[in-house]
């Protein structure tokens, strides 16, 4: 199915979860904020939150520095 991830169209497997999507894109162990269709998704539901065709997902990760 097709989704938009950070402004680019991607094909992903049906019944993918947000946790799977994060792992597949290198964000599994990183501190990130995720928005799906303009709604912030709490980290506590990443494992259960299924991705649907047409979802618009934005992933932002924190970068430390000083």
C-alpha positions, -999 to 999 in steps of 0.1 A, spaced: 0 0 0 11 36 -6 18 61 22 35 95 23 65 95 47 83 128 53 69 141 20 78 112 -2 55 84 -14 65 49 -2 51 14 -7 48 -6 25 33 -40 34 -3 -43 44 -9 -44 82 24 -27 90 25 -10 124 42 22 133 68 3 152 76 -17 121 78 14 99 102 31 124 125 0 125 124 -4 87 135 33 83 163 33 109 145 50 137 140 20 160 164 31 188 161 69 183 141 95 201 115 105 176 82 124 174 56 109 150 27 126 134 1 107 113 -24 128 94 -16 158 115 -21 140 148 8 134 172 10 97 181 21 88 216 51 64 219 29 41 240 9 30 210 36 26 183 34 -12 186 -4 -13 180 -9 16 156 -15 1 122 -6 22 92 -34 26 66 -32 33 29 -29 70 22 -16 79 56 6 110 57 34 103 83 60 127 95 89 115 116 112 140 134 142 129 154 160 149 180 196 158 174 217 167 204 243 194 203 256 223 222 
